[in-house]
Amino acid sequence: MNIIIKTKNIELTNSLETAINKKIGSLKKFLAEKAAELFVEIERETHHHRKGDVFSCEAIIDLPNKKLTAKFHGDDLMVAIAQVKKQMELELKKYKSKRVEVPRRQAKKSSKENRS
């Protein structure tokens, strides 16, 4: 899995890049597609605000026939990254279960029809 990081109003330091790769990189165990690309965009909404939800993180994975996204706004960048990871993990689990369950249901339905 290839992780592409884009920043807006934030400088991408080595420690920040390492933290993102460590957190978001753990999602690769949920992907069967090894060539999948994960786009991560982190941004600081404004420079003049000091409090509130000033940090935003968004992750997008393009999969066959589906585009999965996760977004979070918060007052701490690392918390936002962790929340996006949780949301994306849930999205990937739903995608994976649908991908397995739908063909099973169709096969089960067709086998019942063939018996009749």
C-alpha positions, -999 to 999 in steps of 0.1 A, spaced: 0 0 0 13 34 -10 6 63 13 6 98 -3 6 126 22 -6 161 14 -4 190 38 -20 224 39 -8 252 62 14 227 80 50 218 74 55 181 69 84 171 92 100 138 94 84 130 127 50 139 114 55 117 83 67 88 105 37 91 128 13 92 99 29 62 82 29 43 115 -8 50 123 -23 48 89 1 22 76 -14 -4 99 -45 -4 77 -27 -24 51 -36 -56 69 -72 -50 59 -65 -46 22 -62 -75 -2 -51 -52 -30 -14 -46 -25 -13 -18 -51 -39 3 -34 -31 40 -28 -41 58 3 -43 96 1 -39 114 34 -45 152 36 -38 170 68 -44 207 72 -46 235 97 -78 255 89 -64 289 97 -33 304 111 -49 330 133 -72 307 154 -55 292 184 -84 272 200 -112 249 187 -112 225 158 -84 240 138 -69 207 125 -84 185 99 -74 151 86 -89 132 56 -80 98 41 -92 84 8 -86 50 -6 -95 42 -42 -106 5 -45 -122 -13 -74 -157 -1 -78 -156 19 -45 -140 50 -30 -137 50 8 -132 82 27 -128 92 63 -127 128 77 -122 143 112 -118 178 126 -102 184 160 -81 205 182 -52 181 182 -35 168 150 -25 134 163 -60 128 177 -75 137 143 -51 112 126 -61 84 151 -98 91 146 -94 89 108 -76 56 112 -105 43 132 -131 55 107 -111 41 78 -107 7 96 -145 5 100 -151 14 63 -126 -12 52 -142 -39 74 -177 -30 59 -162 -31 24 -145 -64 30 -176 -81 45 -199 -69 17 -174 -81 -9 -174 -116 7 -211 -118 19 -229 -107 -13 -214 -135 -36 -222 -160 -8 -258 -149 -6 -262 -151 -44 -247 -185 -45 -269 -197 -17 -300 -182 -34 -291 -199 -67 -285 -233 -51 -319 -231 -34 -335 -224 -67 -317 -253 -84 -330 -277 -57 -366 -267 -63 
